[in-house]
Amino acid sequence: MDYKKIALALLGLFAIYSIISSPAQAADVVQIVFEWISELARAIGDVMSDLLDDASSSE
């Protein structure tokens, strides 16, 4: 039996149940997750820019 597929299906069912039972809270959670992803991408971009700036200034 593939427990990973079962766990993923249960997680999906829970997500659908959560969205149906309280859509306002589900929307808040989605907004928070997207803000985290945006901040993470911005931080990675800042690090890469700093690395490139340091590499170009040391030449």
Phi, psi and omega per residue, in radians:
M1 nan 2.393 -3.098
D2 -1.623 1.737 -3.078
Y3 -1.187 -0.502 3.134
K4 -1.122 -0.742 3.122
K5 -1.163 -0.688 3.126
I6 -1.127 -0.788 3.138
A7 -1.107 -0.710 3.126
L8 -1.145 -0.702 3.107
A9 -1.137 -0.749 3.107
L10 -1.116 -0.685 3.099
L11 -1.109 -0.725 3.094
G12 -1.110 -0.762 3.098
L13 -1.102 -0.700 3.101
F14 -1.121 -0.714 3.116
A15 -1.095 -0.775 3.123
I16 -1.098 -0.763 3.111
Y17 -1.072 -0.743 -3.130
S18 -1.116 -0.712 -3.138
I19 -1.164 -0.727 -3.126
I20 -1.222 -0.707 -3.054
S21 -1.337 -0.542 3.124
S22 -2.616 1.439 -3.085
P23 -1.132 -0.541 -3.138
A24 -1.146 -0.775 3.116
Q25 -1.168 -0.661 3.115
A26 -1.107 -0.689 3.105
A27 -1.136 -0.677 3.096
D28 -1.099 -0.737 3.138
V29 -1.119 -0.759 3.124
V30 -1.084 -0.736 3.119
Q31 -1.081 -0.753 3.134
I32 -1.104 -0.757 -3.139
V33 -1.088 -0.765 3.132
F34 -1.156 -0.591 3.068
E35 -1.137 -0.727 3.098
W36 -1.078 -0.774 3.140
I37 -1.104 -0.722 3.121
S38 -1.101 -0.778 3.116
E39 -1.125 -0.689 3.117
L40 -1.113 -0.779 3.127
A41 -1.113 -0.715 3.109
R42 -1.104 -0.740 3.141
A43 -1.136 -0.730 3.107
I44 -1.114 -0.720 3.085
G45 -1.078 -0.709 3.102
D46 -1.104 -0.756 3.131
V47 -1.103 -0.795 3.135
M48 -1.094 -0.717 3.110
S49 -1.099 -0.750 3.110
D50 -1.105 -0.730 3.123
L51 -1.103 -0.743 3.129
L52 -1.178 -0.675 3.096
D53 -1.111 -0.738 3.118
D54 -1.146 -0.699 -3.120
A55 -1.177 -0.696 -3.110
S56 -1.321 -0.507 -3.133
S57 -1.391 -0.342 -3.132
S58 -1.500 -0.123 -3.117
E59 -1.365 nan nan
